[in-house]
Amino acid sequence: MTKATPKYADDTVYQISVDKVVTLAREKGATPILITPLARRKFDHGQLLDTHGLYSQAVRALAERENVGLIDLNRDSMDWLRALGEAPSRDFFMHVPAQNQTDDTHLQHRGAVAVACLVVAGWKQLDAGLQEYVVRDTDCGARGTALSDRTT
């Protein structure tokens, strides 16, 4: 009988793995940029839950400790999902009633485009020189006040 492989790494193993990637990138002359995980679309009584907690914290801590650029996609995508709201955000994820599919982790094309926009916006904050190479708008379709606008 073989021991089952865990589906997920604990946060310490995860941080060690990401740390190795940062070290390897630097050894090869690359400038690493870390990105926290994309938020899962998991609402409970109208409140979006943070399902990545320790993973995101591990990446943030590593970025700070190693002085690595960080795109906090977990934070930004949670803000985006909260601004959209529970029902409207469903259209960005793999909810396909015709296939009896409900998936709050993986994105439809429009969701992938929106998340790519969040990543580019984060990258532009790290490197202002990138702006001249960005040919599309990166406001991601939601003003910073979208959530408060929706609730007033």
Backbone as CSV, one residue per row, in Angstrom:
resi,resn,N_x,N_y,N_z,CA_x,CA_y,CA_z,C_x,C_y,C_z
1,MET,0.846,-1.178,0.000,0.000,0.000,0.000,0.891,1.242,0.000
2,THR,0.587,2.168,-0.878,1.382,3.390,-0.960,0.680,4.516,-0.218
3,LYS,1.499,5.400,0.288,0.961,6.559,0.994,0.435,7.564,-0.031
4,ALA,-0.759,8.060,0.194,-1.369,9.024,-0.728,-0.588,10.335,-0.692
5,THR,-0.392,10.915,-1.851,0.272,12.209,-1.946,-0.731,13.292,-1.596
6,PRO,-0.365,14.203,-0.695,-1.310,15.282,-0.360,-1.612,16.133,-1.588
7,LYS,-2.845,16.597,-1.660,-3.269,17.414,-2.807,-2.638,18.793,-2.756
8,TYR,-2.427,19.320,-1.564,-1.897,20.662,-1.403,-0.659,20.627,-0.510
9,ALA,0.287,21.524,-0.808,1.461,21.673,0.048,1.093,22.553,1.233
10,ASP,1.704,22.254,2.388,1.449,23.176,3.496,2.192,24.477,3.196
11,ASP,1.882,25.527,3.951,2.423,26.849,3.631,3.943,26.911,3.729
12,THR,4.548,26.114,4.605,6.009,26.112,4.718,6.643,25.502,3.477
13,VAL,6.143,24.365,3.044,6.651,23.716,1.832,6.428,24.634,0.632
14,TYR,5.277,25.257,0.573,4.962,26.181,-0.517,5.969,27.335,-0.547
15,GLN,6.238,27.943,0.604,7.170,29.076,0.653,8.570,28.628,0.260
16,ILE,9.002,27.458,0.690,10.320,26.946,0.308,10.392,26.751,-1.199
17,SER,9.319,26.226,-1.791,9.291,26.015,-3.241,9.369,27.336,-3.994
18,VAL,8.618,28.325,-3.559,8.637,29.631,-4.218,10.001,30.286,-4.014
19,ASP,10.579,30.128,-2.835,11.907,30.669,-2.550,12.938,30.082,-3.512
20,LYS,12.837,28.792,-3.810,13.758,28.152,-4.758,13.620,28.762,-6.146
21,VAL,12.395,29.054,-6.550,12.167,29.672,-7.855,12.815,31.048,-7.912
22,VAL,12.681,31.832,-6.843,13.302,33.160,-6.781,14.823,33.027,-6.895
23,THR,15.400,32.104,-6.160,16.854,31.890,-6.195,17.312,31.483,-7.589
24,LEU,16.611,30.530,-8.197,16.980,30.082,-9.553,16.864,31.209,-10.570
25,ALA,15.817,32.002,-10.467,15.637,33.118,-11.398,16.804,34.095,-11.280
26,ARG,17.168,34.415,-10.065,18.274,35.354,-9.856,19.591,34.775,-10.353
27,GLU,19.808,33.475,-10.130,21.029,32.826,-10.619,21.137,32.907,-12.138
28,LYS,19.995,32.923,-12.820,19.972,32.993,-14.280,19.948,34.427,-14.797
29,GLY,19.993,35.396,-13.874,20.019,36.798,-14.273,18.653,37.413,-14.495
30,ALA,17.610,36.713,-14.112,16.238,37.230,-14.268,15.854,38.053,-13.039
31,THR,14.887,38.920,-13.220,14.321,39.687,-12.115,12.983,39.042,-11.755
32,PRO,12.923,38.339,-10.635,11.666,37.670,-10.282,10.595,38.662,-9.834
33,ILE,9.368,38.325,-10.147,8.198,39.036,-9.645,7.259,37.955,-9.123
34,LEU,6.831,38.096,-7.890,5.924,37.117,-7.299,4.485,37.595,-7.434
35,ILE,3.600,36.632,-7.597,2.166,36.920,-7.717,1.424,35.994,-6.753
36,THR,0.619,36.580,-5.894,-0.206,35.759,-5.002,-1.295,35.073,-5.829
37,PRO,-1.903,34.014,-5.294,-2.914,33.280,-6.055,-4.166,34.119,-6.355
38,LEU,-4.800,33.782,-7.445,-6.090,34.356,-7.809,-7.135,33.918,-6.789
39,ALA,-7.977,34.848,-6.365,-9.039,34.522,-5.412,-10.020,33.531,-6.035
40,ARG,-10.475,32.606,-5.231,-11.573,31.739,-5.655,-12.871,32.507,-5.414
41,ARG,-13.857,32.237,-6.235,-15.164,32.883,-6.100,-15.984,32.068,-5.096
42,LYS,-15.739,32.329,-3.822,-16.455,31.596,-2.773,-17.096,32.596,-1.828
43,PHE,-18.395,32.714,-1.944,-19.152,33.633,-1.104,-19.909,32.843,-0.039
44,ASP,-20.028,33.423,1.131,-20.826,32.845,2.207,-21.685,33.961,2.782
45,HIS,-22.992,33.844,2.593,-23.934,34.869,3.035,-23.538,36.252,2.509
46,GLY,-23.136,36.295,1.237,-22.797,37.557,0.595,-21.387,38.056,0.842
47,GLN,-20.628,37.361,1.668,-19.254,37.766,1.978,-18.265,36.874,1.222
48,LEU,-17.321,37.492,0.527,-16.298,36.741,-0.181,-15.291,36.209,0.828
49,LEU,-14.997,34.915,0.744,-14.058,34.278,1.665,-12.665,34.207,1.055
50,ASP,-11.652,34.392,1.873,-10.263,34.240,1.436,-9.889,32.775,1.615
51,THR,-9.809,32.048,0.511,-9.531,30.615,0.579,-8.042,30.293,0.486
52,HIS,-7.203,31.300,0.263,-5.769,31.049,0.086,-4.936,31.513,1.278
53,GLY,-5.530,32.154,2.234,-4.873,32.727,3.405,-3.377,32.530,3.556
54,LEU,-2.956,31.346,3.988,-1.548,31.114,4.301,-0.665,31.140,3.060
55,TYR,-1.180,30.695,1.913,-0.381,30.739,0.686,-0.062,32.189,0.317
56,SER,-1.071,33.033,0.326,-0.855,34.444,-0.012,0.080,35.104,0.995
57,GLN,-0.115,34.803,2.271,0.757,35.366,3.299,2.203,34.920,3.089
58,ALA,2.397,33.663,2.706,3.748,33.140,2.471,4.425,33.882,1.321
59,VAL,3.693,34.147,0.258,4.264,34.863,-0.887,4.580,36.303,-0.507
60,ARG,3.667,36.953,0.213,3.917,38.337,0.647,5.161,38.420,1.531
61,ALA,5.276,37.481,2.467,6.423,37.482,3.380,7.728,37.241,2.611
62,LEU,7.708,36.328,1.672,8.894,36.047,0.873,9.293,37.259,0.032
63,ALA,8.315,37.903,-0.588,8.595,39.092,-1.404,9.254,40.177,-0.555
64,GLU,8.746,40.371,0.653,9.319,41.391,1.533,10.721,40.995,1.983
65,ARG,10.870,39.758,2.412,12.158,39.292,2.927,13.251,39.318,1.859
66,GLU,12.892,38.929,0.634,13.879,38.830,-0.447,13.907,40.066,-1.342
67,ASN,13.140,41.088,-0.984,13.075,42.320,-1.776,12.730,42.016,-3.244
68,VAL,11.639,41.291,-3.402,11.153,40.886,-4.726,9.866,41.644,-5.006
69,GLY,9.686,42.087,-6.245,8.435,42.734,-6.623,7.253,41.801,-6.405
70,LEU,6.142,42.366,-5.980,4.957,41.565,-5.671,3.732,42.146,-6.356
71,ILE,3.005,41.292,-7.042,1.669,41.624,-7.539,0.714,40.849,-6.647
72,ASP,-0.059,41.567,-5.846,-0.962,40.908,-4.899,-2.288,40.620,-5.597
73,LEU,-2.262,39.588,-6.434,-3.450,39.220,-7.204,-4.571,38.732,-6.295
74,ASN,-4.224,38.103,-5.178,-5.271,37.667,-4.258,-6.062,38.866,-3.752
75,ARG,-5.364,39.881,-3.282,-6.032,41.096,-2.796,-6.815,41.774,-3.915
76,ASP,-6.157,41.965,-5.067,-6.789,42.695,-6.162,-7.991,41.943,-6.729
77,SER,-7.881,40.617,-6.842,-9.007,39.861,-7.382,-10.147,39.765,-6.367
78,MET,-9.817,39.764,-5.078,-10.886,39.802,-4.072,-11.618,41.142,-4.136
79,ASP,-10.882,42.234,-4.293,-11.518,43.547,-4.441,-12.417,43.566,-5.677
80,TRP,-11.922,43.002,-6.766,-12.671,42.941,-8.028,-13.957,42.125,-7.854
81,LEU,-13.850,40.947,-7.225,-15.027,40.102,-7.025,-16.038,40.761,-6.090
82,ARG,-15.556,41.404,-5.040,-16.472,42.115,-4.130,-17.196,43.232,-4.872
83,ALA,-16.461,43.958,-5.718,-17.067,45.062,-6.469,-18.115,44.544,-7.443
84,LEU,-17.842,43.415,-8.065,-18.823,42.828,-8.987,-20.052,42.332,-8.234
85,GLY,-19.816,41.670,-7.122,-20.893,41.058,-6.362,-21.015,39.584,-6.677
86,GLU,-21.737,38.883,-5.829,-21.827,37.423,-5.929,-22.428,36.956,-7.253
87,ALA,-23.600,37.433,-7.603,-24.258,36.949,-8.833,-23.532,37.401,-10.105
88,PRO,-23.205,38.686,-10.247,-22.534,39.111,-11.487,-21.159,38.473,-11.701
89,SER,-20.449,38.160,-10.632,-19.109,37.577,-10.786,-19.162,36.164,-11.351
90,ARG,-20.293,35.519,-11.231,-20.461,34.151,-11.749,-20.152,34.075,-13.245
91,ASP,-20.462,35.135,-13.988,-20.270,35.140,-15.436,-18.806,35.089,-15.858
92,PHE,-17.885,35.298,-14.947,-16.466,35.280,-15.269,-15.828,33.913,-14.999
93,PHE,-16.540,33.058,-14.295,-16.024,31.745,-13.925,-16.733,30.658,-14.727
94,MET,-16.253,29.438,-14.606,-16.765,28.331,-15.418,-18.112,27.814,-14.896
95,HIS,-19.100,28.669,-15.012,-20.478,28.277,-14.714,-21.153,28.065,-16.059
96,VAL,-21.349,26.817,-16.422,-21.918,26.475,-17.721,-23.127,25.564,-17.474
97,PRO,-24.310,26.162,-17.315,-25.496,25.364,-17.000,-25.776,24.251,-18.021
98,ALA,-25.506,24.513,-19.294,-25.764,23.504,-20.330,-24.931,22.244,-20.107
99,GLN,-23.796,22.395,-19.421,-22.928,21.251,-19.125,-23.002,20.858,-17.651
100,ASN,-23.964,21.436,-16.939,-24.132,21.189,-15.512,-22.808,21.433,-14.764
101,GLN,-22.128,22.514,-15.133,-20.818,22.821,-14.580,-20.883,24.066,-13.706
102,THR,-20.370,23.942,-12.484,-20.255,25.059,-11.563,-18.847,25.022,-10.994
103,ASP,-18.007,25.941,-11.447,-16.599,25.943,-11.066,-16.217,27.372,-10.683
104,ASP,-15.922,27.576,-9.416,-15.586,28.909,-8.911,-14.081,29.123,-8.771
105,THR,-13.289,28.259,-9.413,-11.832,28.383,-9.409,-11.307,28.779,-10.779
106,HIS,-11.822,28.132,-11.816,-11.321,28.349,-13.178,-12.176,29.374,-13.920
107,LEU,-11.501,30.108,-14.807,-12.122,31.256,-15.466,-12.586,30.955,-16.880
108,GLN,-13.661,31.631,-17.274,-14.040,31.690,-18.677,-13.103,32.707,-19.341
109,HIS,-13.182,32.820,-20.654,-12.318,33.753,-21.382,-12.424,35.169,-20.823
110,ARG,-13.650,35.652,-20.606,-13.805,37.029,-20.109,-13.185,37.196,-18.724
111,GLY,-13.217,36.149,-17.924,-12.572,36.203,-16.618,-11.060,36.238,-16.734
112,ALA,-10.530,35.449,-17.677,-9.080,35.439,-17.894,-8.593,36.807,-18.361
113,VAL,-9.363,37.448,-19.218,-8.994,38.786,-19.700,-9.006,39.780,-18.537
114,ALA,-10.028,39.704,-17.708,-10.130,40.624,-16.565,-8.971,40.415,-15.584
115,VAL,-8.625,39.161,-15.326,-7.536,38.876,-14.390,-6.192,39.279,-14.996
116,ALA,-6.015,39.062,-16.298,-4.795,39.525,-16.963,-4.659,41.036,-16.801
117,CYS,-5.769,41.726,-16.875,-5.785,43.171,-16.683,-5.298,43.527,-15.273
118,LEU,-5.736,42.786,-14.272,-5.296,43.028,-12.903,-3.789,42.806,-12.763
119,VAL,-3.286,41.760,-13.419,-1.851,41.467,-13.358,-1.052,42.584,-14.027
120,VAL,-1.493,43.019,-15.198,-0.782,44.100,-15.887,-0.827,45.384,-15.057
121,ALA,-1.958,45.677,-14.451,-2.058,46.870,-13.605,-1.063,46.783,-12.440
122,GLY,-0.937,45.602,-11.844,0.031,45.406,-10.767,1.458,45.529,-11.257
123,TRP,1.711,45.012,-12.442,3.052,45.088,-13.019,3.417,46.543,-13.303
124,LYS,2.451,47.304,-13.798,2.702,48.727,-14.068,3.032,49.479,-12.783
125,GLN,2.473,49.069,-11.662,2.807,49.710,-10.387,4.247,49.402,-9.982
126,LEU,4.724,48.209,-10.350,6.103,47.840,-10.044,7.101,48.507,-10.980
127,ASP,6.685,48.717,-12.225,7.594,49.239,-13.247,6.854,50.254,-14.109
128,ALA,6.963,51.522,-13.735,6.257,52.583,-14.469,6.693,52.653,-15.928
129,GLY,7.904,52.212,-16.243,8.397,52.224,-17.617,7.638,51.277,-18.529
130,LEU,6.885,50.368,-17.949,6.098,49.425,-18.739,4.953,50.114,-19.484
131,GLN,4.495,51.241,-18.963,3.336,51.940,-19.516,3.432,52.148,-21.024
132,GLU,4.596,52.515,-21.513,4.722,52.808,-22.947,4.518,51.567,-23.820
133,TYR,4.623,50.383,-23.229,4.450,49.148,-23.991,3.047,48.557,-23.868
134,VAL,2.247,49.102,-22.965,0.892,48.597,-22.761,-0.032,49.284,-23.760
135,VAL,-0.664,48.484,-24.607,-1.481,49.057,-25.669,-2.977,49.013,-25.367
136,ARG,-3.350,48.395,-24.256,-4.762,48.341,-23.884,-4.966,49.038,-22.556
137,ASP,-6.180,49.488,-22.357,-6.553,50.118,-21.106,-6.448,49.092,-19.979
138,THR,-5.963,49.496,-18.840,-5.852,48.559,-17.720,-6.598,49.055,-16.491
139,ASP,-7.742,49.688,-16.700,-8.542,50.064,-15.537,-9.410,48.898,-15.086
140,CYS,-9.405,47.822,-15.829,-10.081,46.566,-15.491,-11.595,46.705,-15.378
141,GLY,-12.113,47.787,-15.874,-13.561,47.925,-15.938,-14.243,48.266,-14.637
142,ALA,-13.500,48.493,-13.578,-14.133,48.854,-12.310,-13.340,49.979,-11.653
143,ARG,-13.998,51.037,-11.320,-13.358,52.133,-10.592,-13.004,51.668,-9.184
144,GLY,-12.049,52.331,-8.584,-11.666,51.992,-7.214,-12.814,52.147,-6.231
145,THR,-13.810,52.946,-6.597,-14.952,53.184,-5.708,-16.166,52.317,-6.078
146,ALA,-15.955,51.330,-6.949,-17.084,50.544,-7.457,-17.907,49.892,-6.357
147,LEU,-17.259,49.350,-5.360,-17.997,48.684,-4.285,-18.848,49.674,-3.503
148,SER,-18.266,50.793,-3.123,-19.060,51.773,-2.369,-20.133,52.390,-3.256
149,ASP,-19.848,52.562,-4.556,-20.859,53.079,-5.487,-22.064,52.132,-5.528
150,ARG,-21.795,50.841,-5.488,-22.846,49.827,-5.600,-23.719,49.776,-4.349
151,THR,-23.141,50.073,-3.204,-23.871,49.934,-1.937,-24.549,51.219,-1.498
152,THR,-24.324,52.322,-2.221,-24.971,53.588,-1.813,-26.198,53.845,-2.643
